[in-house]
Structure formats: C-alpha cells, structure tokens
Amino acid sequence: MAEYLSIKTIPCRMNEGISLPVVFSMIKDSFSILFHVVKADAIIYGGGSLIHDLTRYNLPFLYFWHMVAKILRKKVYYANMGVGPLRTKTGKQLSRYFLKKADGVFVRDERGLKICKDLGICNAVLVCDAAFAVTDISPNKNDLLAHLGLEERNYACVTVSGWFESSNFWDRKHIDFKMQTEKLAQEIKEFYKIINKKLVFVPTVTYDIKLLETLKDLLEDCDCIIIPPNYGCVEMAEIIANSYLLFGIRMHSIIFAARRATPFISLIYDEKVQQVLHFLDMEAYACTIGQASPEKVANITQNVIDHYTEIQNKLKTKADAARIKALECLNKIRSDLEAI
C-alpha cells in the first residue's frame, strides 16, 4: 500500500488472544494511533482477516477508532479486507452500523462480500487481496538464491500452518499435533518423491517455524532446508516465485506463487484459501487438510506436473486480473484523498 499512498503504518496485535502483554500493547498503541489519526486525512484498516467476532475485543477496538476518526472528521476505509465469520448478534450489529458509515469497504473475496450484503452493507465492493498488487522483482534475486545454494526452478517450496486447520487457532497451545504432523510429513515425502527436487521450507508466519523444524527432522531422507528466520516477506516471496512448484498451505504463499505464474498444489486449512483457489481456478489442484492423504497428494502433484505449462498460462492471466482488482481499492482511496 505504501507504493501507492503516503501512509503511516501502525501495527496492532489483534489476533493473539487476551494476555497482559497484548492488553499493554493495545493500550500503548492507542497513544500512537490517536496521535496519527489527529494528523491524518484518513484511517485505513488494511489487509488480513480483521472483521470477525472470534474474539470479544476485536470489533470494539476497530470500531472505537472508526468512531474517533469520524468525530475528528476523517475518512475511514476498510482496504482489501477479509470479512467473517460474524456469528454473534452484537458482531453483526456493530459491523452493520459502522461499515455502512465507512467511506469505502473493499472486501477481498466473495465470502466477505456475501456477509456484507446479507447485513445490508451495500457500499461493500469486491476486490482482491492486496498482495496481488505487488509485482516488484528483487534486484538481488540471484544473490539470494545463490546464498541458499538454489537454482531457479530447480527446487520446490513448502509452507505449512502451525495449527493445521484454522479452527484450532485459539486452542493451539492445548492441542497435541503429533498425529497430524506425522501425516503431513508422509504427504510431503510423496510430493518430494514425485518432483525429485530440493525442498525449501518457508515460514511465512513465525508460528510455523517449530512445525517446519519438526518436519525437517521427520524427513531426514529428503534433501530439504529451512530459510533463515530473519528473511522478510520480499525474500520469501522471491524464493517461492522462483521455485519449480509450491506445496502451499498458507494463503499468501499461494499468492506469491500465482503472481509469477509458479504452479502449486494446496492443502486447504481455512476458507480464505478456498476463496483464493476459487478465484485462480485452481481448486482441481487442492484438497482440504482433513481429506489429504499421501496418495491424494501424489495424484494432485502428478496432475500439476502433467498440466504445468497450461497452469502457468492460467495463473498469469488470473494474477493479472487480480492485480487490477486489488488496485481498484487503492486507486479509489488515492483519488478521494487527492480531492481533499
């Protein structure tokens, strides 16, 4: 977003549950938010699955600052937003009231649009995830790959979810994932047998590092590495984009691959991944984590290889369309702010 708008980014710890560090962080962040809202022309809530009532504090925190911004006569936008689930009466009422009063509500998938329409939020517009708008190619690509001992299109990437299915997120600290981990290791092993290329484990989310380390130990017969933990999104995106194939669970790893027409298989851990696959017309090359098996992963992988060039062409077309949709939101906000 910073490529298109002059913005000040203020991170908030919205999806970590309630704890003293999180409460302290939210209080501390509030001073920074107030300072910047007073100075700004608009407040933009951007990216991620923020509009949900899975926690009691999420929506009140967001909508409180929406209210403050409006009192200060600032514009309020929800940019490339994931919406849902909204399961409680209070969550639906708050969202209906505040989103209707927003200057722009841009949702990233059809599920979010349907939730908005069902609530009577008629100003909601369907766009795409903001990650599709990024097209920069790292000038240090060759150095990056060489540092890891990789050759372009001669390795495969793997991303995972540390809690496997999204429904496990809030209870993840109390769940023993040993059986799921061993099953996933067998599925990755079948993937490796078919492609016969080095595996590069990419922790696009910090939570996933521990699982990747365990998988690496279980896959001692496979040639695999984990990228350094200090690598940022730009480096991770470049590594995924230049791979031969992605074994993708995390949504943004799939987007990183699609942006550069890199074929992938996917194990679906969350509805938002299903939505991206639907847009990219890649559902035939995916299955849910619960439905996955070594045999099914092997079949999907072989299917991707058999249709490799066809998939590349499709992803290029779909990613170009997604970029245009993602930019609709940013262009609208920029146009509004330039008119102030």
C-alpha positions as a Markdown table, in Angstrom:
| # | Residue | x | y | z |
|---|---|---|---|---|
| 1 | Met | 0.0 | 0.0 | 0.0 |
| 2 | Ala | 2.9 | 2.3 | 0.7 |
| 3 | Glu | 3.8 | 2.1 | -3.0 |
| 4 | Tyr | 0.6 | 3.9 | -3.9 |
| 5 | Leu | -0.3 | 6.1 | -0.8 |
| 6 | Ser | 1.6 | 8.2 | 1.7 |
| 7 | Ile | 0.8 | 6.3 | 4.8 |
| 8 | Lys | 2.0 | 5.7 | 8.4 |
| 9 | Thr | 1.7 | 2.1 | 9.4 |
| 10 | Ile | 0.6 | 1.3 | 12.9 |
| 11 | Pro | 0.7 | -2.4 | 13.7 |
| 12 | Cys | -1.7 | -3.8 | 16.3 |
| 13 | Arg | -1.7 | -7.3 | 18.0 |
| 14 | Met | -5.2 | -8.2 | 17.0 |
| 15 | Asn | -5.1 | -12.0 | 16.7 |
| 16 | Glu | -3.1 | -13.2 | 19.7 |
| 17 | Gly | -5.9 | -13.6 | 22.3 |
| 18 | Ile | -6.1 | -11.8 | 25.6 |
| 19 | Ser | -3.0 | -11.6 | 27.8 |
| 20 | Leu | -1.3 | -8.9 | 29.8 |
| 21 | Pro | 1.4 | -8.3 | 27.1 |
| 22 | Val | -1.4 | -7.9 | 24.5 |
| 23 | Val | -3.5 | -5.6 | 26.7 |
| 24 | Phe | -0.4 | -3.5 | 27.4 |
| 25 | Ser | 0.4 | -3.4 | 23.7 |
| 26 | Met | -3.1 | -2.3 | 22.8 |
| 27 | Ile | -3.1 | 0.5 | 25.4 |
| 28 | Lys | 0.4 | 1.6 | 24.3 |
| 29 | Asp | -0.6 | 1.5 | 20.6 |
| 30 | Ser | -3.6 | 3.7 | 21.4 |
| 31 | Phe | -1.5 | 6.8 | 22.1 |
| 32 | Ser | 0.3 | 6.3 | 18.7 |
| 33 | Ile | -3.0 | 5.7 | 16.9 |
| 34 | Leu | -4.6 | 8.9 | 18.4 |
| 35 | Phe | -1.6 | 11.0 | 17.5 |
| 36 | His | -1.5 | 9.9 | 13.9 |
| 37 | Val | -5.3 | 9.9 | 13.4 |
| 38 | Val | -5.3 | 13.6 | 14.5 |
| 39 | Lys | -2.7 | 14.4 | 11.9 |
| 40 | Ala | -4.0 | 12.2 | 9.1 |
| 41 | Asp | -6.6 | 12.7 | 6.4 |
| 42 | Ala | -7.9 | 9.2 | 6.8 |
| 43 | Ile | -7.6 | 6.0 | 8.7 |
| 44 | Ile | -7.3 | 2.8 | 6.6 |
| 45 | Tyr | -7.8 | -0.6 | 8.1 |
| 46 | Gly | -5.9 | -2.8 | 5.7 |
| 47 | Gly | -5.2 | -6.4 | 5.0 |
| 48 | Gly | -5.9 | -9.6 | 6.9 |
| 49 | Ser | -9.0 | -11.1 | 8.4 |
| 50 | Leu | -9.9 | -8.3 | 10.8 |
| 51 | Ile | -13.7 | -8.1 | 10.6 |
| 52 | His | -14.7 | -11.1 | 12.7 |
| 53 | Asp | -16.1 | -11.7 | 16.2 |
| 54 | Leu | -13.9 | -14.7 | 17.1 |
| 55 | Thr | -12.6 | -12.6 | 20.0 |
| 56 | Arg | -14.6 | -10.2 | 22.1 |
| 57 | Tyr | -12.2 | -7.3 | 21.8 |
| 58 | Asn | -11.5 | -7.3 | 18.1 |
| 59 | Leu | -14.5 | -5.4 | 16.7 |
| 60 | Pro | -14.9 | -3.0 | 19.6 |
| 61 | Phe | -11.2 | -2.0 | 19.2 |
| 62 | Leu | -11.6 | -1.4 | 15.4 |
| 63 | Tyr | -14.9 | 0.4 | 15.6 |
| 64 | Phe | -13.8 | 2.6 | 18.5 |
| 65 | Trp | -11.1 | 4.1 | 16.3 |
| 66 | His | -13.5 | 4.3 | 13.4 |
| 67 | Met | -15.8 | 6.4 | 15.7 |
| 68 | Val | -12.9 | 8.6 | 16.9 |
| 69 | Ala | -11.8 | 9.2 | 13.3 |
| 70 | Lys | -15.3 | 10.2 | 12.3 |
| 71 | Ile | -15.6 | 12.6 | 15.3 |
| 72 | Leu | -12.4 | 14.2 | 14.0 |
| 73 | Arg | -14.0 | 14.4 | 10.5 |
| 74 | Lys | -11.5 | 11.9 | 9.0 |
| 75 | Lys | -12.3 | 9.5 | 6.2 |
| 76 | Val | -12.4 | 5.8 | 7.1 |
| 77 | Tyr | -11.6 | 2.9 | 4.7 |
| 78 | Tyr | -11.5 | -0.8 | 5.0 |
| 79 | Ala | -9.0 | -1.9 | 2.4 |
| 80 | Asn | -8.7 | -5.4 | 0.8 |
| 81 | Met | -10.3 | -6.7 | 3.9 |
| 82 | Gly | -11.2 | -10.3 | 5.0 |
| 83 | Val | -14.7 | -10.3 | 6.5 |
| 84 | Gly | -16.0 | -13.0 | 8.6 |
| 85 | Pro | -17.0 | -15.0 | 10.5 |
| 86 | Leu | -19.6 | -12.8 | 12.2 |
| 87 | Arg | -21.6 | -15.2 | 14.4 |
| 88 | Thr | -22.9 | -13.1 | 17.2 |
| 89 | Lys | -25.8 | -10.7 | 17.2 |
| 90 | Thr | -23.5 | -7.9 | 18.6 |
| 91 | Gly | -20.8 | -8.6 | 16.0 |
| 92 | Lys | -23.4 | -8.3 | 13.2 |
| 93 | Gln | -25.0 | -5.2 | 14.6 |
| 94 | Leu | -21.7 | -3.4 | 15.1 |
| 95 | Ser | -20.4 | -4.3 | 11.7 |
| 96 | Arg | -23.7 | -3.2 | 10.0 |
| 97 | Tyr | -23.7 | 0.1 | 11.8 |
| 98 | Phe | -20.0 | 1.1 | 11.3 |
| 99 | Leu | -19.3 | -0.4 | 7.9 |
| 100 | Lys | -22.3 | 1.4 | 6.4 |
| 101 | Lys | -20.8 | 4.6 | 7.6 |
| 102 | Ala | -17.3 | 3.9 | 6.1 |
| 103 | Asp | -16.1 | 5.9 | 3.1 |
| 104 | Gly | -15.1 | 2.7 | 1.5 |
| 105 | Val | -15.4 | -1.0 | 2.2 |
| 106 | Phe | -13.3 | -3.2 | -0.1 |
| 107 | Val | -13.5 | -6.9 | 0.6 |
| 108 | Arg | -11.0 | -9.4 | -0.8 |
| 109 | Asp | -13.3 | -12.4 | -1.6 |
| 110 | Glu | -16.8 | -13.4 | -2.4 |
| 111 | Arg | -17.5 | -14.8 | 1.1 |
| 112 | Gly | -16.8 | -11.4 | 2.6 |
| 113 | Leu | -19.0 | -9.7 | 0.0 |
| 114 | Lys | -21.9 | -12.1 | 0.8 |
| 115 | Ile | -21.6 | -11.5 | 4.5 |
| 116 | Cys | -21.7 | -7.7 | 3.9 |
| 117 | Lys | -24.7 | -7.9 | 1.5 |
| 118 | Asp | -26.5 | -10.2 | 4.0 |
| 119 | Leu | -26.1 | -7.5 | 6.6 |
| 120 | Gly | -27.3 | -4.8 | 4.2 |
| 121 | Ile | -23.9 | -3.2 | 3.8 |
| 122 | Cys | -24.5 | -2.1 | 0.2 |
| 123 | Asn | -21.3 | 0.0 | -0.1 |
| 124 | Ala | -19.1 | -3.1 | 0.0 |
| 125 | Val | -17.0 | -3.7 | -3.2 |
| 126 | Leu | -15.3 | -6.9 | -4.2 |
| 127 | Val | -11.6 | -6.5 | -5.0 |
| 128 | Cys | -8.7 | -8.9 | -4.3 |
| 129 | Asp | -6.1 | -9.4 | -1.6 |
| 130 | Ala | -3.6 | -6.5 | -1.6 |
| 131 | Ala | -0.7 | -8.9 | -2.0 |
| 132 | Phe | -1.7 | -9.4 | -5.7 |
| 133 | Ala | -0.9 | -5.7 | -6.3 |
| 134 | Val | 2.8 | -6.2 | -5.6 |
| 135 | Thr | 4.8 | -7.1 | -8.7 |
| 136 | Asp | 8.3 | -6.0 | -7.8 |
| 137 | Ile | 11.1 | -8.4 | -8.6 |
| 138 | Ser | 14.0 | -8.4 | -6.2 |
| 139 | Pro | 17.2 | -7.0 | -7.8 |
| 140 | Asn | 19.2 | -9.3 | -5.6 |
| 141 | Lys | 17.4 | -12.5 | -6.8 |
| 142 | Asn | 20.5 | -14.3 | -8.0 |
| 143 | Asp | 22.4 | -13.5 | -4.8 |
| 144 | Leu | 19.5 | -14.6 | -2.7 |
| 145 | Leu | 19.2 | -18.0 | -4.4 |
| 146 | Ala | 23.0 | -18.5 | -4.6 |
| 147 | His | 23.3 | -17.8 | -0.8 |
| 148 | Leu | 20.9 | -20.7 | -0.2 |
| 149 | Gly | 22.5 | -22.9 | -2.8 |
| 150 | Leu | 19.4 | -22.8 | -5.0 |
| 151 | Glu | 19.0 | -22.7 | -8.8 |
| 152 | Glu | 16.0 | -21.1 | -10.3 |
| 153 | Arg | 13.1 | -23.6 | -11.0 |
| 154 | Asn | 15.2 | -26.4 | -9.6 |
| 155 | Tyr | 13.7 | -26.6 | -6.1 |
| 156 | Ala | 10.2 | -26.7 | -4.6 |
| 157 | Cys | 8.9 | -24.7 | -1.7 |
| 158 | Val | 6.7 | -25.9 | 1.2 |
| 159 | Thr | 4.6 | -23.7 | 3.5 |
| 160 | Val | 2.5 | -25.0 | 6.5 |
| 161 | Ser | 0.1 | -23.9 | 9.2 |
| 162 | Gly | 1.4 | -24.4 | 12.7 |
| 163 | Trp | -2.1 | -25.2 | 13.9 |
| 164 | Phe | -3.1 | -27.2 | 10.8 |
| 165 | Glu | -6.7 | -26.1 | 10.5 |
| 166 | Ser | -7.8 | -22.6 | 11.3 |
| 167 | Ser | -10.4 | -23.9 | 13.8 |
| 168 | Asn | -7.5 | -24.9 | 16.0 |
| 169 | Phe | -6.0 | -21.5 | 16.3 |
| 170 | Trp | -7.4 | -20.4 | 19.6 |
| 171 | Asp | -6.7 | -23.7 | 21.3 |
| 172 | Arg | -3.4 | -24.5 | 19.6 |
| 173 | Lys | -1.4 | -24.3 | 22.9 |
| 174 | His | -3.5 | -27.2 | 24.3 |
| 175 | Ile | -3.6 | -29.5 | 21.3 |
| 176 | Asp | -1.1 | -32.3 | 20.6 |
| 177 | Phe | -0.5 | -32.2 | 16.8 |
| 178 | Lys | 1.8 | -35.2 | 16.7 |
| 179 | Met | -0.5 | -37.4 | 14.5 |
| 180 | Gln | -1.2 | -34.5 | 12.1 |
| 181 | Thr | 2.5 | -33.7 | 11.9 |
| 182 | Glu | 3.4 | -37.3 | 11.1 |
| 183 | Lys | 0.7 | -37.5 | 8.5 |
| 184 | Leu | 1.8 | -34.2 | 6.9 |
| 185 | Ala | 5.4 | -35.5 | 6.8 |
| 186 | Gln | 4.2 | -38.5 | 4.8 |
| 187 | Glu | 2.3 | -36.3 | 2.4 |
| 188 | Ile | 5.4 | -34.1 | 1.8 |
| 189 | Lys | 7.5 | -37.2 | 1.3 |
| 190 | Glu | 5.2 | -38.3 | -1.5 |
| 191 | Phe | 5.4 | -34.8 | -3.0 |
| 192 | Tyr | 9.2 | -35.0 | -2.8 |
| 193 | Lys | 9.4 | -38.4 | -4.5 |
| 194 | Ile | 7.5 | -37.2 | -7.5 |
| 195 | Ile | 9.3 | -33.9 | -8.1 |
| 196 | Asn | 12.7 | -35.1 | -7.1 |
| 197 | Lys | 14.0 | -31.7 | -6.2 |
| 198 | Lys | 15.3 | -30.0 | -3.1 |
| 199 | Leu | 12.6 | -28.8 | -0.7 |
| 200 | Val | 12.8 | -25.3 | 0.8 |
| 201 | Phe | 10.6 | -24.8 | 3.9 |
| 202 | Val | 9.4 | -21.2 | 4.0 |
| 203 | Pro | 7.9 | -20.0 | 7.3 |
| 204 | Thr | 5.7 | -17.1 | 6.0 |
| 205 | Val | 4.2 | -16.9 | 9.5 |
| 206 | Thr | 6.5 | -17.1 | 12.6 |
| 207 | Tyr | 4.3 | -19.6 | 14.3 |
| 208 | Asp | 5.2 | -22.1 | 11.6 |
| 209 | Ile | 8.9 | -22.4 | 12.3 |
| 210 | Lys | 8.6 | -25.0 | 15.1 |
| 211 | Leu | 6.4 | -27.3 | 12.9 |
| 212 | Leu | 8.8 | -26.9 | 9.9 |
| 213 | Glu | 11.8 | -27.9 | 12.2 |
| 214 | Thr | 9.9 | -31.0 | 13.3 |
| 215 | Leu | 9.0 | -31.9 | 9.7 |
| 216 | Lys | 12.6 | -31.5 | 8.6 |
| 217 | Asp | 13.7 | -34.0 | 11.3 |
| 218 | Leu | 11.0 | -36.4 | 10.2 |
| 219 | Leu | 12.1 | -36.1 | 6.6 |
| 220 | Glu | 15.7 | -36.9 | 7.2 |
| 221 | Asp | 15.9 | -38.9 | 3.9 |
| 222 | Cys | 14.8 | -35.8 | 1.9 |
| 223 | Asp | 17.1 | -33.0 | 0.7 |
| 224 | Cys | 15.5 | -30.0 | 2.5 |
| 225 | Ile | 16.4 | -26.7 | 4.1 |
| 226 | Ile | 14.6 | -24.1 | 6.2 |
| 227 | Ile | 15.2 | -20.5 | 5.1 |
| 228 | Pro | 16.8 | -18.2 | 7.7 |
| 229 | Pro | 14.3 | -16.7 | 10.3 |
| 230 | Asn | 15.5 | -13.2 | 9.5 |
| 231 | Tyr | 14.2 | -13.3 | 5.9 |
| 232 | Gly | 11.3 | -10.9 | 5.3 |
| 233 | Cys | 8.3 | -11.0 | 3.0 |
| 234 | Val | 10.3 | -9.8 | 0.0 |
| 235 | Glu | 12.9 | -12.5 | 0.3 |
| 236 | Met | 10.3 | -15.2 | 1.0 |
| 237 | Ala | 8.1 | -14.1 | -2.0 |
| 238 | Glu | 11.2 | -14.2 | -4.3 |
| 239 | Ile | 12.2 | -17.7 | -3.2 |
| 240 | Ile | 8.6 | -19.0 | -3.7 |
| 241 | Ala | 8.2 | -17.2 | -7.0 |
| 242 | Asn | 11.4 | -18.8 | -8.5 |
| 243 | Ser | 10.7 | -22.3 | -7.4 |
| 244 | Tyr | 9.6 | -25.1 | -9.7 |
| 245 | Leu | 6.5 | -26.0 | -7.6 |
| 246 | Leu | 4.9 | -24.9 | -4.3 |
| 247 | Phe | 3.4 | -27.2 | -1.7 |
| 248 | Gly | 1.3 | -24.4 | -0.3 |
| 249 | Ile | -0.9 | -24.2 | 2.8 |
| 250 | Arg | -0.5 | -20.6 | 3.7 |
| 251 | Met | -2.7 | -18.2 | 1.6 |
| 252 | His | 0.0 | -15.6 | 0.9 |
| 253 | Ser | 2.5 | -18.2 | -0.2 |
| 254 | Ile | -0.1 | -19.2 | -2.9 |
| 255 | Ile | -0.4 | -15.6 | -3.9 |
| 256 | Phe | 3.4 | -15.2 | -4.1 |
| 257 | Ala | 3.5 | -18.2 | -6.4 |
| 258 | Ala | 0.5 | -17.1 | -8.5 |
| 259 | Arg | 1.9 | -13.6 | -9.1 |
| 260 | Arg | 4.8 | -15.0 | -11.0 |
| 261 | Ala | 2.9 | -18.0 | -12.6 |
| 262 | Thr | 4.5 | -20.6 | -10.4 |
| 263 | Pro | 2.3 | -23.7 | -10.3 |
| 264 | Phe | 1.3 | -25.1 | -6.9 |
| 265 | Ile | -0.7 | -27.7 | -5.1 |
| 266 | Ser | -2.6 | -26.7 | -2.0 |
| 267 | Leu | -3.9 | -28.2 | 1.2 |
| 268 | Ile | -6.8 | -26.0 | 2.4 |
| 269 | Tyr | -6.7 | -25.1 | 6.1 |
| 270 | Asp | -9.1 | -22.1 | 6.0 |
| 271 | Glu | -12.0 | -20.7 | 4.0 |
| 272 | Lys | -9.9 | -17.8 | 2.8 |
| 273 | Val | -7.5 | -20.2 | 1.0 |
| 274 | Gln | -10.6 | -21.8 | -0.7 |
| 275 | Gln | -11.6 | -18.4 | -1.8 |
| 276 | Val | -8.2 | -17.6 | -3.4 |
| 277 | Leu | -8.2 | -21.0 | -5.1 |
| 278 | His | -11.7 | -20.4 | -6.5 |
| 279 | Phe | -10.6 | -17.0 | -8.0 |
| 280 | Leu | -7.5 | -18.6 | -9.5 |
| 281 | Asp | -9.5 | -21.6 | -10.8 |
| 282 | Met | -7.0 | -23.9 | -9.1 |
| 283 | Glu | -9.5 | -26.0 | -6.9 |
| 284 | Ala | -8.7 | -29.1 | -9.0 |
| 285 | Tyr | -5.2 | -29.0 | -7.6 |
| 286 | Ala | -6.1 | -28.8 | -4.0 |
| 287 | Cys | -7.9 | -30.6 | -1.2 |
| 288 | Thr | -8.6 | -29.9 | 2.5 |
| 289 | Ile | -6.1 | -30.9 | 5.1 |
| 290 | Gly | -8.6 | -33.3 | 6.6 |
| 291 | Gln | -9.2 | -35.0 | 3.2 |
| 292 | Ala | -5.5 | -35.2 | 2.3 |
| 293 | Ser | -3.5 | -38.4 | 2.2 |
| 294 | Pro | -0.1 | -39.4 | 0.8 |
| 295 | Glu | -1.9 | -41.0 | -2.2 |
| 296 | Lys | -4.1 | -37.9 | -2.9 |
| 297 | Val | -1.1 | -35.6 | -2.6 |
| 298 | Ala | 0.8 | -37.7 | -5.0 |
| 299 | Asn | -2.1 | -37.7 | -7.5 |
| 300 | Ile | -2.5 | -33.9 | -7.3 |
| 301 | Thr | 1.2 | -33.3 | -7.7 |
| 302 | Gln | 1.4 | -35.5 | -10.8 |
| 303 | Asn | -1.7 | -33.8 | -12.2 |
| 304 | Val | 0.0 | -30.4 | -11.8 |
| 305 | Ile | 3.2 | -31.6 | -13.5 |
| 306 | Asp | 1.2 | -33.1 | -16.4 |
| 307 | His | -0.5 | -29.7 | -16.9 |
| 308 | Tyr | 2.4 | -27.5 | -15.9 |
| 309 | Thr | 2.5 | -25.1 | -18.9 |
| 310 | Glu | -1.3 | -24.8 | -19.0 |
| 311 | Ile | -1.3 | -23.9 | -15.3 |
| 312 | Gln | 1.4 | -21.3 | -15.8 |
| 313 | Asn | -0.6 | -19.6 | -18.5 |
| 314 | Lys | -3.8 | -19.7 | -16.4 |
| 315 | Leu | -2.1 | -18.3 | -13.4 |
| 316 | Lys | -0.5 | -15.4 | -15.3 |
| 317 | Thr | -4.0 | -14.4 | -16.7 |
| 318 | Lys | -5.7 | -14.8 | -13.3 |
| 319 | Ala | -2.9 | -12.9 | -11.4 |
| 320 | Asp | -3.0 | -10.0 | -13.9 |
| 321 | Ala | -6.8 | -9.8 | -13.3 |
| 322 | Ala | -6.3 | -10.0 | -9.5 |
| 323 | Arg | -3.8 | -7.2 | -9.6 |
| 324 | Ile | -6.2 | -4.9 | -11.4 |
| 325 | Lys | -9.0 | -5.7 | -8.9 |
| 326 | Ala | -6.6 | -5.2 | -5.9 |
| 327 | Leu | -5.6 | -1.8 | -7.3 |
| 328 | Glu | -9.2 | -0.6 | -7.6 |
| 329 | Cys | -9.3 | -0.1 | -3.8 |
| 330 | Leu | -6.0 | 1.8 | -3.7 |
| 331 | Asn | -6.9 | 4.0 | -6.7 |
| 332 | Lys | -10.2 | 4.9 | -5.2 |
| 333 | Ile | -8.7 | 5.9 | -1.8 |
| 334 | Arg | -5.9 | 7.9 | -3.5 |
| 335 | Ser | -8.5 | 9.7 | -5.7 |
| 336 | Asp | -10.6 | 10.6 | -2.6 |
| 337 | Leu | -7.6 | 11.8 | -0.6 |
| 338 | Glu | -6.3 | 13.9 | -3.5 |
| 339 | Ala | -9.6 | 15.7 | -3.7 |
| 340 | Ile | -9.4 | 16.8 | -0.1 |
